[in-house]
Amino acid sequence: MNARPASLSAAVLAVGVILVPACTASAQPVAPPSAEANTPASIARQFTLSYLDFWSAPNPSTLVATPVFYAPRVVFHGRSMTSDALFSEKLRFVARWPDRTYTPRLDTMRTTCVRDLCKVRTAFDFSASDAGGPRRSEGRGTLELAIKFVAGRPYIVEENSRVTHRGSAGGEPRPARPARG
């Protein structure tokens, strides 16, 4: 599909197994390999977790990894665009919010697959700041990815997310308007 950076060839293997970046401190439990680990649904779930983990990484890692996840054409928040146009949008987002953490709520993750297309939906907690500046955002959101398998390899073909609550986990969250990341 896309030309991918050679430095990330190990990040996404042809069978769809995703390696978690060493630069993040993910607290995600690692399950032992099983027969279920090679199903499209399982691969799509792991792909989604890796996606969130890379978006929690420092900007250089995030930006290098971003093209690995997407098909050449993507529907992003209802708009069809090329992966290059999407990358430009993501570049603006990381410039605004250089320090980000996304923690999936694993108990909310749901996956449905039909043939070569899986849809994954999960809630997540997030925090973002502008690297020491006054701007800070935190709360909870939902992420929905449509992941298409091409020659056994997963690619995001559609992405939607929205903030459902703003505020810290310890405080009373308040409803929020939809936001993009």
N, C-alpha and C positions, 0 to 999 in steps of 0.2 A: 504494500500500500504506500505509505510515506517513506521517504528517505529518512533514516534514523541516524542520530549521532552514533559514531562507532564506540564512543566511551560508554554508551548505555546498552551495548549488545548483551551484556550479562543481566541487565535489569529485567528484561522481558524475554524469556526463553520461548522457543517456537511452540512448546506444549502449553504455554499460558501460565507458567509458574512465575510468580513475581517475587523478587528478592527485595527485602526491606532495606532502605538506605542505611548505611552505617552511621551517617551523620545525625540521625534522630534518636531520641531516647523514648522509643515506643514502649508502652507498657502492655501491648497486646499479647495475650497468651498464644503460645505456639503449640498447635495440636500435632500429635504424631501423624505421619503419613498413613492414609487408609485408602480403601477402594473408592470411597466417596470423594477423596481429594482430586480425582481426575475427571469428575463430572463437569459439564459446562456450568452448572449452578455454583459449584464449589470454586471453580476457577474465576467466575465472575465476582463472587464475594471477595476472594483474595485480591483480585484486581482492584476492586473498589477500596479495600482497606489500604492497599499500597498507594493508590491515588491520594487518599486522605493523608497518609503518612508523608508522601512527597510534598504535599501542600503545606505540611507543618515544618518542612526543612528550611534551612537558610535559602535566600533567593537564588544564589548560583546553582544549587542543587535542584531547586524547584524548576527553574527556567530550562535547565538542560534536560530534565526528565519530562517536562510537559509535552513535547511533540511525540514522545513514545506512546502516550496513552490514546491519542486521537486518530480517527480515520481522516482521509483527505478532505471530506466534507462532513460537517457536524451541524446539528440543530442545537443551538445554545440559547436557552430561555426563549424558545419559539422562533428564533431567527436562524435561517439556514446560512452558513458561511463556510469559507475554506478554513482549513486548519491554520493557515498563515494569518488570516484575519482574526481567528480566535486567539492565536498566540499574541497578537498585538493587544487585544483586550485584556488578556491575562497579564501581560507586561505592565499595563497601566495599573491593574489591581495590586500587583506586588510592589510597585513603586509607592502606592498610597499606604499599603499595609505590609511593611517589610518583616514584621515579627508576627507570625501566625501559629496557632495551635488548633488542630482539629482532632477531636476525640470521638470516634464513633460510639454510639450506644448499641452495642452488639445485640442486646436483647430485642431491639427494634428492627434489625435487618431482615428484609424479606426479599426473596429472589424467585422470579418466575422465568422459565425458559420455554420457547417454542422454536424448534429447529435450531438455527444458528444465531438466534437473538435472545439475550437474557436482559431482564429489567431488574435492577437492584434498587431498593429504597431503604434508606436508613436515616435515623435521627442522629444528630451529632451535637456535641458541645464545642464552642469555639471561643477563642480570644484572639484579638488582633490589636496591634499598636503600631505607631509610626516611629519606632526606634528612639525612644526617649522624649518624644514630643508630647504635646498635650492630648492628642487623639488616641482614644482607646475604645474598642468595641468588644463586647462579650455577650454570650447568650447561647441559645439553642437554635438549631435549624434542621431542615430536612434536605436530603440529597437524593435525587433520582437520576440514575444513569441507565441508558440503553446501551448494551455492549453486544457488538456483533462479532462473531467468530469468522475469520477469513483464513483458510488453510490452517485451522486449529489455533490461530492467534487472535486474542481479544483486542478490540478497538472500541473506544467510546464513539458512538454515532449520535447520541443525544444526551444533553445534560440540562437538568433543571435543579435549582436549589432555592430555598427561601429561608429567611430568618423567621422563626416562629415566636421567639421570646428574646428580649434583650435584658441584660443584667446578669450579675454573678449568680453562680449556683447557690451561694449561701443566702442571697437576698430574694425577695419576692420578684420573680420575673414579670415584666410587663409585655403585653402583646406588641408585636413589631410589624412594620410593613415589609413586604417582600424585598429582598436585597440579592444582589448577584455577587459571585466571587470568582 
